[in-house]
Amino acid sequence: MKTGPVQQQNIPEETTSFVGRAPELAQLTGALRKQRLVTLVGGAGVGKSRLALHTLHTQGAGPRQKYTNIYWADLWPLRSDDLLAATVADALGLSDHTPRIPLDALCGWVADRSVLLVLDSCEHLVPYCRHLIGELLTACPNLTVLTTSREPLGAVRETVLPVPPLAPATEAVTLFRQRAESVGRPVREARDRRLAARLCARLDGVPLALELAAAQLRHHTLAETADRIRSGLDLPDAPGHPRPCDSPRRPARHSALRTAVGWSHELCRPTERLLWARLTVFPASFDADLAEQVCTGGPLNPRELRTCLAALVHKSVVMAEGDRFRLLDTIREYGRMWLRELGETEHVAARHAAAVLELSRLARTEWLGARQQWWYGRLEQLYHDVREALRFLLDSDPAAALELAGNVAFFWVCCGHLYETHHYLELALACTDGSSEARAQGVWSLGLARLLQGDQEAGRTFAELTRRAAVAAGDKERLFQAAHLEGLAALLFGRPLAALAAAETALRDAGTSHEPTFGSTLCRLLRVCALTTAGRLKEARRDAEALRQECVRLGELWTRSYTDYQLALIALLENRACAAGAHARDMLRAKRRIRDRIGIALGLELLATAWALQGEPERAALAYGAGAQHWQMVGHPQRGTPEVAPLREEGQAAARARLGDAGYEALFHKALHADRDQALAWVTDPDPDPTLEEPP
């Protein structure tokens, strides 16, 4: 059995106390020790996700004996199966830079690792989850999967554990009393204790129903709450859709939850109900600013919206998570029914897509500046919103979908979403024709994504298409981008002089008076890389230092980090290991800020070599191990220009000579299997670069 430390990724925090469930916790912990596929099954609001989460946080003795890695993937933001495997890959931290389909990348990365994968909310994707899990379990012998769903997956050798409501007379009362205490209405008097017990029985011990009822104690007495619950059991199933007389009667817990949600809705003011309905357009968490952009209109002016949002949080309709908010699945489903009744579904979706598109335009415009780093983080927050907007626009406005996909492409490619980038760009390009700026940007972006996945011919083809469009439109910026794509293809496949010619031709044709642009900056960086690979180190160092200074002046980070990479590489080639290490650490600090996994992998290799040549073999071995971990995340054993390989071999040989093979391998594998942030901390200088502080 595995006994090392467990690495947990994307595991949500427990924000409230957990009550009861001792038998279920013991049963689940035991099942995870013995079975490879366990599904927690129960109705909406019964606490399946909460049980899974609490097991990971507090019942870890079992999993810690069996797993070295635990990952959590939220599936509730997905509307279809198109990006199911890609979503799971994101949860595992993969940034695959190969042409493999995401499922193959998943199988290749998990392989024989000891992994527990939690897939939360599978009920709307049951057949697709069944197929995905079947493939993973077949290919990965040490993988165990825990899922939550309202129905079993129907998979081979699936262990199904029912999750019942809380016992109404005991655990349910305890939960209700704790939540009542948290809103300042403690249940102490004998009469109140009896009322609480009756209310919990009426709500059949369903945790979400109890949470909603307790939240209303901010505004109503316990007696009023119990009376409303008693009189509310005949609420219709959905607005305008009462249950037919001859339809099967649902279990009591469904009526209880429907009652609690419907009653919470009735107790909201009209503007709060309207906001509740409109907020369902968000597929995942959101912030107040985006909610204001999307959901205002009619009686919901910005001030009223903020007031209503706070009220919905107080009523436990909206969950607050720091400065972000989200709706639970059941709450979202109810709100969507009301949104349909209001006839606003398409209107609000269009508002959401328009807001996301406008944000993407700002992100693209401000890429070359001090807000670049902020935009990388912002677009990562908006990842699910961008996908939802693209899904809507592909049906309603393909040209806008193409623009949106092109605007976010460079950010997504950097953060490892290559599959999603080419998926949406291909769909959008197939739905549009003619010539436009958006189409030219989409063609270039698709070429970049395909090239970074190893498809050189596609990169060259799309570079030529970009060039033709730029010539026809007289667009100098697009000519820069075409030259960059063409030159990058040449550079990645060992033709530095061709890359240099492409960059220099574009820069010469544009003249020397132009202000820095996205395309010209990429071409200047390409020229530095080509000069280094061609062995023209003095020229490369001069140009890299000039470009770095320009980036510092602008507050730009992505290009600056790659100039640091080139300066580190040049220093190693010139036998200046100390300078190389300093530049490599600067690069890594920047790459961590914008979550550029392949950039981190590249930088770690140079830092490892610098440590080895400086007589720091322990840190070198750790850095090589951390680099290998990141290369696995991006799907490559190693990657980079040809001159890197001899440096890597020299550094590894030097570290092995000092440590011995056994000592080197022990440190290498320690970093290879460590938490990725911890491994980076072991090998980088903790002293920050003051010019890398957060932008205002």
C-alpha positions as CSV (number, residue, x, y, z in Angstrom):
1,M,0.0,0.0,0.0
2,K,1.1,3.6,-0.7
3,T,2.1,5.5,2.4
4,G,3.7,8.7,1.1
5,P,2.0,12.1,1.3
6,V,-1.1,12.6,-0.7
7,Q,-1.2,15.4,-3.3
8,Q,-4.7,16.9,-3.5
9,Q,-5.7,19.1,-6.4
10,N,-8.9,21.2,-6.8
11,I,-10.4,19.9,-3.6
12,P,-13.0,22.4,-2.5
13,E,-12.9,23.8,1.0
14,E,-15.4,22.8,3.6
15,T,-17.1,26.0,4.5
16,T,-19.7,24.8,7.0
17,S,-19.8,22.1,9.7
18,F,-20.6,18.5,8.8
19,V,-23.3,16.7,10.7
20,G,-23.7,12.9,11.2
21,R,-23.3,10.4,8.4
22,A,-21.1,8.1,10.5
23,P,-22.3,4.9,8.8
24,E,-22.1,6.4,5.3
25,L,-18.6,7.8,6.0
26,A,-17.4,4.3,7.2
27,Q,-19.1,2.6,4.2
28,L,-17.5,5.0,1.7
29,T,-14.1,4.8,3.2
30,G,-14.2,1.0,3.2
31,A,-15.4,0.9,-0.4
32,L,-12.6,3.2,-1.6
33,R,-10.1,0.8,0.0
34,K,-11.5,-2.2,-1.9
35,Q,-13.3,-1.0,-5.1
36,R,-12.2,0.9,-8.2
37,L,-15.5,2.6,-9.0
38,V,-17.8,3.9,-6.3
39,T,-20.9,6.0,-7.1
40,L,-22.7,8.0,-4.4
41,V,-26.4,8.0,-5.5
42,G,-29.2,10.1,-4.1
43,G,-31.7,12.8,-4.9
44,A,-31.1,16.5,-5.4
45,G,-29.9,18.3,-2.2
46,V,-29.4,15.1,-0.2
47,G,-25.7,15.8,0.3
48,K,-23.8,13.5,-2.0
49,S,-21.0,16.0,-2.9
50,R,-20.7,17.0,0.7
51,L,-20.3,13.4,1.8
52,A,-17.6,12.9,-0.8
53,L,-15.8,16.1,0.1
54,H,-15.9,15.4,3.9
55,T,-14.5,11.9,3.2
56,L,-11.5,13.4,1.4
57,H,-10.9,16.0,4.1
58,T,-11.4,14.0,7.3
59,Q,-11.6,10.3,6.6
60,G,-8.2,10.2,4.8
61,A,-6.7,7.2,6.6
62,G,-8.1,4.9,4.0
63,P,-7.3,6.9,0.9
64,R,-3.9,7.9,2.3
65,Q,-2.9,4.2,2.4
66,K,-3.8,3.6,-1.2
67,Y,-3.4,6.9,-3.2
68,T,-0.6,9.4,-3.7
69,N,-2.8,11.8,-5.8
70,I,-6.4,12.9,-5.3
71,Y,-8.2,15.1,-7.9
72,W,-11.6,16.6,-7.9
73,A,-13.5,17.5,-11.2
74,D,-16.7,19.5,-11.2
75,L,-18.9,18.3,-14.1
76,W,-22.0,20.5,-13.3
77,P,-20.8,23.4,-15.5
78,L,-20.9,21.1,-18.6
79,R,-24.0,21.3,-20.9
80,S,-22.8,18.4,-23.2
81,D,-20.2,15.8,-23.5
82,D,-18.0,17.6,-26.0
83,L,-15.4,18.7,-23.5
84,L,-15.9,16.1,-20.8
85,A,-12.4,14.6,-21.1
86,A,-10.8,18.0,-21.5
87,T,-12.6,19.1,-18.3
88,V,-11.2,16.1,-16.4
89,A,-7.8,16.8,-17.9
90,D,-7.9,20.3,-16.6
91,A,-8.8,19.1,-13.1
92,L,-5.7,16.8,-13.2
93,G,-3.5,19.8,-14.2
94,L,-2.8,18.5,-17.7
95,S,-1.8,21.0,-20.4
96,D,-1.4,18.6,-23.2
97,H,0.7,19.9,-26.1
98,T,0.3,16.9,-28.4
99,P,-2.3,16.1,-31.1
100,R,-3.8,13.3,-28.9
101,I,-7.4,13.4,-28.0
102,P,-8.0,14.3,-24.4
103,L,-9.0,10.8,-23.3
104,D,-5.7,9.4,-24.7
105,A,-3.8,12.1,-22.9
106,L,-5.6,11.3,-19.7
107,C,-4.8,7.6,-20.0
108,G,-1.2,8.4,-20.8
109,W,-0.7,10.7,-17.9
110,V,-2.5,8.6,-15.2
111,A,-0.9,5.4,-16.5
112,D,0.2,3.4,-13.5
113,R,0.0,6.3,-11.0
114,S,-1.9,5.8,-7.8
115,V,-4.8,8.2,-8.3
116,L,-8.2,8.8,-6.8
117,L,-10.4,10.8,-9.2
118,V,-13.6,12.4,-8.0
119,L,-16.2,13.3,-10.7
120,D,-18.9,15.4,-9.1
121,S,-22.4,15.7,-10.6
122,C,-22.5,13.0,-13.4
123,E,-26.3,12.7,-13.7
124,H,-26.7,14.8,-16.9
125,L,-23.8,12.9,-18.6
126,V,-24.3,9.4,-17.4
127,P,-23.6,7.4,-20.7
128,Y,-20.5,9.6,-21.5
129,C,-19.2,9.3,-17.9
130,R,-19.7,5.6,-18.1
131,H,-17.6,5.4,-21.3
132,L,-14.9,7.7,-20.0
133,I,-14.5,5.9,-16.7
134,G,-14.5,2.5,-18.4
135,E,-11.6,3.6,-20.7
136,L,-9.6,5.1,-17.8
137,L,-10.1,2.1,-15.5
138,T,-9.0,-0.3,-18.3
139,A,-5.8,1.7,-19.1
140,C,-4.9,2.8,-15.6
141,P,-4.5,-0.1,-13.2
142,N,-4.0,2.0,-10.0
143,L,-6.8,4.4,-10.7
144,T,-9.9,4.5,-8.5
145,V,-12.9,6.7,-9.4
146,L,-15.5,8.2,-7.0
147,T,-18.6,9.7,-8.6
148,T,-21.7,11.5,-7.4
149,S,-24.9,11.2,-9.4
150,R,-28.7,11.1,-9.0
151,E,-28.7,7.7,-10.7
152,P,-26.2,4.9,-11.0
153,L,-23.8,5.0,-14.0
154,G,-24.6,1.4,-15.0
155,A,-20.9,0.6,-15.4
156,V,-19.2,-2.8,-15.0
157,R,-18.2,-3.5,-11.4
158,E,-19.7,-0.2,-10.2
159,T,-20.2,-0.1,-6.4
160,V,-23.4,2.0,-5.7
161,L,-23.7,3.5,-2.3
162,P,-27.1,5.2,-1.6
163,V,-27.0,8.5,0.2
164,P,-30.3,8.8,2.2
165,P,-31.5,12.0,3.9
166,L,-30.4,12.7,7.4
167,A,-32.4,11.0,10.2
168,P,-35.2,13.5,10.8
169,A,-35.3,13.0,14.6
170,T,-31.6,13.3,15.3
171,E,-29.1,14.4,12.7
172,A,-31.5,16.6,10.8
173,V,-32.4,18.5,13.9
174,T,-28.8,18.9,14.8
175,L,-28.0,20.4,11.4
176,F,-31.0,22.7,11.5
177,R,-30.1,23.9,15.0
178,Q,-26.5,24.6,14.0
179,R,-27.6,26.6,10.9
180,A,-30.2,28.5,13.0
181,E,-27.5,29.4,15.5
182,S,-25.3,30.7,12.6
183,V,-28.0,33.1,11.5
184,G,-28.5,34.4,15.1
185,R,-31.7,32.5,15.9
186,P,-30.6,29.7,18.4
187,V,-33.2,27.0,19.1
188,R,-33.2,26.7,22.9
189,E,-36.7,26.8,24.3
190,A,-38.6,23.5,24.6
191,R,-41.4,24.8,22.3
192,D,-38.9,25.8,19.7
193,R,-37.1,22.5,19.9
194,R,-40.5,20.7,19.2
195,L,-41.2,23.1,16.3
196,A,-37.7,22.4,14.9
197,A,-38.2,18.6,15.2
198,R,-41.6,18.8,13.3
199,L,-40.1,21.0,10.6
200,C,-37.2,18.6,10.1
201,A,-39.7,15.7,9.8
202,R,-41.8,17.7,7.3
203,L,-38.6,18.3,5.2
204,D,-37.7,14.6,5.5
205,G,-34.2,15.4,6.6
206,V,-33.1,16.7,3.2
207,P,-30.0,18.8,4.0
208,L,-30.5,21.5,1.3
209,A,-34.1,21.9,2.4
210,L,-33.0,22.3,6.0
211,E,-30.3,24.9,5.0
212,L,-32.9,26.9,3.1
213,A,-35.4,26.8,5.9
214,A,-32.8,27.9,8.5
215,A,-31.7,30.8,6.3
216,Q,-35.3,32.2,6.4
217,L,-35.0,32.6,10.2
218,R,-33.2,35.8,9.5
219,H,-36.5,37.2,8.4
220,H,-39.2,35.1,10.1
221,T,-39.8,33.3,13.4
222,L,-39.4,29.6,13.7
223,A,-43.2,29.3,14.2
224,E,-43.8,31.2,10.9
225,T,-41.2,29.1,9.2
226,A,-42.8,25.8,10.4
227,D,-46.3,27.0,9.4
228,R,-45.2,28.0,5.9
229,I,-43.4,24.7,5.4
230,R,-46.6,22.9,6.5
231,S,-48.8,24.8,4.1
232,G,-46.4,24.7,1.2
233,L,-46.3,21.0,0.4
234,D,-48.7,21.5,-2.5
235,L,-46.5,23.8,-4.5
236,P,-46.4,22.9,-8.2
237,D,-43.4,21.0,-9.6
238,A,-42.5,24.0,-11.8
239,P,-43.9,27.4,-12.7
240,G,-46.9,26.7,-14.9
241,H,-46.4,22.9,-14.9
242,P,-48.3,21.3,-12.1
243,R,-48.0,17.5,-11.7
244,P,-50.7,15.6,-13.6
245,C,-53.3,13.8,-11.4
246,D,-52.3,10.4,-12.8
247,S,-48.5,10.8,-12.6
248,P,-46.6,8.7,-10.1
249,R,-46.2,10.3,-6.7
250,R,-42.6,11.4,-6.0
251,P,-40.8,10.3,-2.8
252,A,-41.4,12.6,0.1
253,R,-37.9,14.0,0.0
254,H,-38.5,15.4,-3.5
255,S,-41.7,17.1,-2.3
256,A,-39.8,18.4,0.8
257,L,-37.0,19.9,-1.3
258,R,-39.4,21.3,-3.9
259,T,-41.3,22.9,-1.0
260,A,-38.2,24.4,0.6
261,V,-36.9,25.8,-2.7
262,G,-40.4,27.0,-3.8
263,W,-41.0,28.6,-0.4
264,S,-37.7,30.3,-0.5
265,H,-38.6,31.7,-3.9
266,E,-42.0,32.9,-2.6
267,L,-40.3,34.7,0.2
268,C,-38.0,36.6,-2.1
269,R,-39.0,40.1,-3.2
270,P,-39.9,40.3,-7.0
271,T,-36.5,41.8,-7.9
272,E,-34.7,39.0,-6.0
273,R,-36.7,36.4,-7.9
274,L,-35.8,38.1,-11.1
275,L,-32.1,38.1,-10.2
276,W,-32.3,34.5,-9.1
277,A,-33.6,33.6,-12.6
278,R,-31.1,35.6,-14.5
279,L,-28.1,34.3,-12.5
280,T,-28.8,30.9,-13.8
281,V,-27.1,31.9,-17.1
282,F,-23.7,31.5,-15.3
283,P,-22.4,28.0,-15.8
284,A,-20.0,28.2,-12.8
285,S,-19.0,30.8,-10.2
286,F,-19.3,34.5,-11.0
287,D,-18.5,37.8,-9.4
288,A,-20.7,40.8,-8.7
289,D,-19.2,42.9,-11.6
290,L,-20.1,40.3,-14.2
291,A,-23.5,39.8,-12.7
292,E,-24.1,43.5,-13.0
293,Q,-23.1,43.5,-16.6
294,V,-25.3,40.6,-17.5
295,C,-28.3,40.8,-15.2
296,T,-29.3,44.4,-14.9
297,G,-32.3,45.7,-16.8
298,G,-35.9,46.6,-16.0
299,P,-36.4,47.0,-12.2
300,L,-32.9,45.6,-11.6
301,N,-30.7,48.7,-11.7
302,P,-27.1,48.2,-10.6
303,R,-27.7,49.3,-7.0
304,E,-30.8,47.1,-6.7
305,L,-28.9,44.2,-8.1
306,R,-26.2,44.5,-5.5
307,T,-28.9,44.7,-2.8
308,C,-30.7,41.6,-4.2
309,L,-27.5,39.6,-4.5
310,A,-26.7,40.2,-0.8
311,A,-30.2,39.2,0.1
312,L,-30.0,36.0,-1.9
313,V,-26.8,35.1,-0.1
314,H,-28.5,35.7,3.2
315,K,-31.3,33.4,2.1
316,S,-28.8,30.7,1.2
317,V,-30.0,30.8,-2.4
318,V,-26.6,32.0,-3.6
319,M,-23.5,30.6,-2.1
320,A,-20.7,33.2,-1.4
321,E,-17.1,31.9,-1.9
322,G,-14.7,34.7,-1.1
323,D,-15.5,37.5,-3.6
324,R,-17.3,35.1,-6.0
325,F,-20.7,33.5,-5.9
326,R,-22.4,30.4,-7.3
327,L,-25.8,28.6,-7.4
328,L,-26.2,25.0,-6.3
329,D,-27.5,22.7,-9.1
330,T,-31.0,22.4,-7.6
331,I,-31.3,26.2,-7.1
332,R,-30.1,26.8,-10.7
333,E,-32.6,24.3,-12.1
334,Y,-35.5,26.0,-10.3
335,G,-34.3,29.4,-11.5
336,R,-34.0,28.3,-15.1
337,M,-37.6,27.2,-15.0
338,W,-38.6,30.7,-13.9
339,L,-36.4,32.2,-16.5
340,R,-38.2,30.2,-19.2
341,E,-41.6,31.3,-17.8
342,L,-40.4,34.9,-18.0
343,G,-39.4,34.4,-21.6
344,E,-35.9,35.7,-20.9
345,T,-33.8,32.6,-21.6
346,E,-32.4,33.8,-25.0
347,H,-32.2,37.4,-24.0
348,V,-30.1,36.7,-20.9
349,A,-27.9,34.2,-22.7
350,A,-27.3,36.9,-25.4
351,R,-26.4,39.5,-22.7
352,H,-24.0,37.0,-21.1
353,A,-22.3,36.2,-24.4
354,A,-22.0,39.9,-25.3
355,A,-20.4,40.7,-21.9
356,V,-17.9,37.8,-22.3
357,L,-17.1,38.9,-25.9
358,E,-16.5,42.5,-24.7
359,L,-14.2,41.3,-22.0
360,S,-12.3,39.2,-24.5
361,R,-11.8,42.3,-26.7
362,L,-10.4,44.2,-23.8
363,A,-8.1,41.3,-22.9
364,R,-6.7,41.2,-26.4
365,T,-6.3,45.0,-26.6
366,E,-4.5,45.1,-23.2
367,W,-2.2,42.1,-23.8
368,L,0.9,44.2,-24.4
369,G,0.8,46.1,-21.1
370,A,0.7,46.1,-17.4
371,R,-2.7,44.4,-17.2
372,Q,-1.6,41.4,-19.1
373,Q,-1.0,39.2,-16.1
374,W,-4.4,40.3,-14.6
375,W,-6.1,39.2,-17.9
376,Y,-4.5,35.8,-17.8
377,G,-6.0,35.3,-14.3
378,R,-9.3,36.9,-15.3
379,L,-9.8,34.7,-18.4
380,E,-9.0,31.6,-16.4
381,Q,-11.8,32.6,-14.0
382,L,-14.0,33.1,-17.0
383,Y,-13.1,29.7,-18.6
384,H,-16.6,28.2,-18.2
385,D,-18.2,31.5,-19.2
386,V,-16.2,31.7,-22.4
387,R,-17.2,28.1,-23.3
388,E,-20.9,28.8,-22.5
389,A,-20.8,32.0,-24.6
390,L,-19.1,30.1,-27.5
391,R,-21.8,27.4,-27.3
392,F,-24.5,30.1,-27.6
393,L,-22.9,32.2,-30.2
394,L,-22.1,29.2,-32.5
395,D,-25.9,28.8,-32.9
396,S,-26.9,32.4,-32.9
397,D,-24.0,34.5,-34.2
398,P,-21.1,32.4,-35.7
399,A,-19.1,35.5,-36.6
400,A,-19.1,36.6,-33.0
401,A,-18.2,33.1,-31.9
402,L,-15.2,33.2,-34.2
403,E,-14.1,36.6,-32.8
404,L,-14.4,35.4,-29.2
405,A,-12.5,32.2,-29.9
406,G,-9.7,34.2,-31.6
407,N,-9.6,36.8,-28.8
408,V,-9.0,34.2,-26.1
409,A,-6.9,31.8,-28.1
410,F,-3.4,33.1,-27.1
411,F,-4.4,33.1,-23.5
412,W,-5.8,29.6,-23.6
413,V,-2.9,28.2,-25.5
414,C,-0.5,29.6,-22.9
415,C,-2.6,28.1,-20.1
416,G,-2.7,24.7,-21.8
417,H,-6.2,24.7,-23.2
418,L,-5.0,23.7,-26.7
419,Y,-7.7,21.2,-27.3
420,E,-10.5,23.6,-26.5
421,T,-8.8,26.3,-28.6
422,H,-8.7,24.3,-31.8
423,H,-12.1,22.7,-31.0
424,Y,-14.0,26.0,-31.0
425,L,-11.9,27.6,-33.7
426,E,-12.6,24.8,-36.1
427,L,-16.3,24.9,-35.3
428,A,-16.5,28.7,-35.7
429,L,-14.4,28.7,-39.0
430,A,-16.6,26.0,-40.4
431,C,-19.7,28.2,-39.7
432,T,-18.3,31.3,-41.3
433,D,-16.8,32.3,-44.6
434,G,-15.5,35.4,-46.4
435,S,-12.7,37.6,-45.2
436,S,-12.7,39.6,-42.0
437,E,-10.3,40.5,-39.2
438,A,-11.9,37.9,-36.9
439,R,-11.5,35.2,-39.6
440,A,-7.8,36.1,-40.1
441,Q,-7.2,36.1,-36.3
442,G,-9.0,32.7,-36.1
443,V,-6.9,31.2,-38.8
444,W,-3.7,32.4,-37.2
445,S,-4.8,31.2,-33.8
446,L,-5.8,27.7,-35.1
447,G,-2.4,27.5,-36.8
448,L,-0.6,28.3,-33.6
449,A,-2.6,25.7,-31.6
450,R,-2.0,23.0,-34.1
451,L,1.7,23.9,-34.4
452,L,2.1,23.7,-30.6
453,Q,0.5,20.3,-30.7
454,G,3.3,19.2,-33.0
455,D,1.6,19.6,-36.4
456,Q,4.3,21.5,-38.4
457,E,2.5,21.2,-41.7
458,A,-0.7,22.7,-40.3
459,G,1.3,25.6,-38.8
460,R,2.9,26.4,-42.2
461,T,-0.4,26.1,-44.0
462,F,-2.2,28.5,-41.6
463,A,0.8,30.8,-41.7
464,E,0.4,31.1,-45.5
465,L,-3.3,31.6,-45.2
466,T,-2.7,34.4,-42.7
467,R,-0.1,36.0,-45.0
468,R,-2.5,36.0,-48.0
469,A,-5.3,37.6,-45.9
470,A,-2.8,40.2,-44.6
471,V,-1.5,41.1,-48.0
472,A,-5.0,41.4,-49.4
473,A,-6.1,43.7,-46.6
474,G,-2.8,45.6,-46.3
475,D,-2.6,44.6,-42.7
476,K,0.9,45.0,-41.3
477,E,0.0,43.5,-37.9
478,R,-1.3,40.4,-39.5
479,L,1.9,40.1,-41.6
480,F,3.8,40.1,-38.3
481,Q,1.6,37.2,-37.0
482,A,2.0,35.3,-40.2
483,A,5.8,35.7,-40.1
484,H,5.8,34.6,-36.4
485,L,3.8,31.4,-37.2
486,E,6.0,30.5,-40.2
487,G,9.2,31.2,-38.2
488,L,8.1,29.3,-35.1
489,A,7.3,26.3,-37.3
490,A,10.8,26.5,-38.7
491,L,12.4,27.0,-35.3
492,L,10.6,24.1,-33.6
493,F,11.7,21.7,-36.4
494,G,15.4,22.7,-36.5
495,R,15.6,25.4,-39.1
496,P,16.8,28.5,-37.2
497,L,18.0,30.4,-40.3
498,A,14.6,30.1,-41.9
499,A,13.0,31.4,-38.7
500,L,15.4,34.3,-38.6
501,A,14.7,35.2,-42.2
502,A,11.0,35.3,-41.6
503,A,11.3,37.5,-38.5
504,E,13.8,39.9,-40.0
505,T,11.8,40.3,-43.2
506,A,8.7,41.2,-41.4
507,L,10.5,43.6,-39.1
508,R,12.4,45.3,-41.9
509,D,9.3,45.7,-44.1
510,A,7.5,47.4,-41.2
511,G,10.3,50.0,-40.7
512,T,11.6,51.2,-37.3
513,S,9.1,53.9,-36.3
514,H,6.2,51.7,-35.4
515,E,5.1,51.4,-31.8
516,P,5.3,47.9,-30.2
517,T,2.4,45.7,-31.1
518,F,1.4,42.1,-30.3
519,G,2.7,40.9,-33.7
520,S,5.9,42.9,-33.8
521,T,6.7,41.8,-30.2
522,L,6.3,38.1,-31.2
523,C,8.6,38.7,-34.2
524,R,11.3,40.3,-32.1
525,L,11.2,37.4,-29.7
526,L,11.3,34.9,-32.6
527,R,14.4,36.7,-33.9
528,V,16.2,36.4,-30.5
529,C,15.4,32.6,-30.4
530,A,16.6,32.1,-33.9
531,L,19.8,34.0,-33.3
532,T,20.5,31.9,-30.2
533,T,19.8,28.6,-32.0
534,A,22.0,29.7,-34.9
535,G,24.9,30.4,-32.5
536,R,25.0,34.2,-32.9
537,L,25.1,34.7,-29.2
538,K,26.3,38.3,-28.9
539,E,23.5,39.5,-31.2
540,A,21.0,37.3,-29.4
541,R,22.0,38.7,-26.0
542,R,21.9,42.3,-27.3
543,D,18.4,41.9,-28.8
544,A,17.1,40.0,-25.8
545,E,18.3,42.6,-23.3
546,A,16.7,45.4,-25.4
547,L,13.4,43.5,-25.8
548,R,13.4,42.7,-22.0
549,Q,13.9,46.4,-21.2
550,E,11.0,47.3,-23.5
551,C,8.8,44.7,-21.7
552,V,9.7,46.0,-18.3
553,R,8.8,49.5,-19.5
554,L,5.4,48.3,-20.7
555,G,4.7,46.1,-17.7
556,E,4.4,43.1,-20.1
557,L,5.2,39.6,-18.7
558,W,4.8,36.8,-21.2
559,T,7.4,38.0,-23.7
560,R,9.7,39.2,-20.9
561,S,9.7,35.7,-19.4
562,Y,10.8,34.2,-22.7
563,T,13.6,36.8,-23.0
564,D,14.8,35.7,-19.6
565,Y,14.7,32.1,-20.9
566,Q,16.9,33.1,-23.9
567,L,19.2,35.1,-21.6
568,A,19.5,32.0,-19.4
569,L,20.3,29.8,-22.3
570,I,22.8,32.2,-23.8
571,A,24.6,32.5,-20.4
572,L,24.8,28.7,-20.2
573,L,26.3,28.5,-23.7
574,E,28.8,31.2,-22.6
575,N,29.7,29.2,-19.4
576,R,28.1,31.8,-17.1
577,A,26.1,29.5,-14.9
578,C,25.3,32.0,-12.1
579,A,23.8,34.5,-14.5
580,A,21.9,31.7,-16.2
581,G,20.4,30.7,-12.9
582,A,19.2,34.2,-12.1
583,H,17.5,34.6,-15.5
584,A,15.9,31.1,-15.2
585,R,14.5,32.0,-11.7
586,D,13.1,35.3,-13.1
587,M,11.4,33.4,-15.9
588,L,9.9,30.8,-13.6
589,R,8.4,33.4,-11.3
590,A,6.8,35.1,-14.3
591,K,5.6,31.8,-15.7
592,R,4.0,30.7,-12.5
593,R,2.0,34.0,-12.4
594,I,0.4,33.3,-15.8
595,R,0.2,29.5,-15.3
596,D,2.3,28.7,-18.4
597,R,3.1,25.0,-17.9
598,I,5.3,24.5,-20.9
599,G,7.2,27.6,-20.1
600,I,7.8,26.3,-16.5
601,A,9.0,23.0,-17.9
602,L,11.5,24.8,-20.2
603,G,12.7,27.1,-17.4
604,L,13.2,24.2,-15.0
605,E,15.6,22.5,-17.4
606,L,17.8,25.5,-17.6
607,L,17.7,26.2,-13.9
608,A,18.6,22.6,-13.2
609,T,21.6,22.8,-15.4
610,A,22.7,26.1,-13.9
611,W,22.4,24.6,-10.4
612,A,24.5,21.6,-11.5
613,L,27.2,23.8,-13.0
614,Q,27.3,26.0,-9.9
615,G,28.0,23.0,-7.7
616,E,24.5,22.6,-6.3
617,P,23.8,19.0,-7.3
618,E,20.9,18.5,-4.8
619,R,18.9,21.4,-6.1
620,A,19.8,20.4,-9.7
621,A,18.4,16.9,-9.2
622,L,15.3,18.3,-7.7
623,A,14.9,20.8,-10.5
624,Y,15.3,18.0,-13.1
625,G,12.7,16.0,-11.4
626,A,10.3,19.0,-11.2
627,G,10.9,19.6,-14.9
628,A,10.1,16.0,-15.7
629,Q,6.8,16.3,-13.9
630,H,5.9,19.4,-15.9
631,W,7.0,17.8,-19.2
632,Q,4.6,14.9,-18.3
633,M,1.8,17.4,-17.8
634,V,2.3,18.8,-21.3
635,G,2.7,15.4,-22.9
636,H,6.3,15.6,-23.9
637,P,9.4,13.8,-22.5
638,Q,11.4,17.1,-23.3
639,R,11.0,19.9,-25.8
640,G,13.1,22.8,-26.9
641,T,15.6,23.9,-29.4
642,P,18.5,21.5,-30.3
643,E,21.2,23.2,-28.2
644,V,19.3,22.5,-25.0
645,A,19.9,18.7,-25.1
646,P,23.7,18.8,-24.7
647,L,23.3,21.3,-21.8
648,R,20.8,19.0,-20.1
649,E,23.1,16.0,-20.5
650,E,26.1,18.0,-19.1
651,G,24.1,19.1,-16.1
652,Q,22.7,15.7,-15.3
653,A,26.1,14.1,-15.6
654,A,27.6,16.7,-13.3
655,A,24.9,16.2,-10.7
656,R,25.2,12.4,-10.8
657,A,28.9,12.6,-10.5
658,R,28.6,14.5,-7.2
659,L,25.6,12.6,-5.7
660,G,26.0,9.2,-7.1
661,D,23.3,7.5,-9.2
662,A,21.3,6.4,-6.1
663,G,21.4,9.8,-4.5
664,Y,20.5,11.6,-7.8
665,E,17.6,9.2,-8.5
666,A,16.2,9.6,-5.0
667,L,16.0,13.4,-5.2
668,F,14.8,13.3,-8.8
669,H,11.9,11.1,-8.0
670,K,11.1,13.1,-4.8
671,A,10.5,16.1,-7.0
672,L,8.8,14.1,-9.8
673,H,6.1,12.9,-7.4
674,A,5.8,16.0,-5.2
675,D,3.2,18.7,-5.2
676,R,4.1,20.8,-8.2
677,D,4.2,24.1,-6.3
678,Q,6.2,22.5,-3.5
679,A,8.8,21.2,-6.0
680,L,9.1,24.6,-7.6
681,A,9.7,26.1,-4.1
682,W,12.5,23.7,-3.5
683,V,14.5,24.8,-6.5
684,T,13.8,28.6,-6.9
685,D,15.2,31.6,-5.1
686,P,12.6,32.8,-2.6
687,D,13.7,36.5,-3.0
688,P,11.1,38.2,-5.3
689,D,11.9,40.4,-8.2
690,P,10.4,43.8,-7.2
691,T,9.4,44.5,-10.9
692,L,7.2,41.4,-10.8
693,E,4.8,42.7,-8.3
694,E,1.0,42.5,-9.0
695,P,-0.1,45.3,-11.4
696,P,-2.6,47.9,-10.1
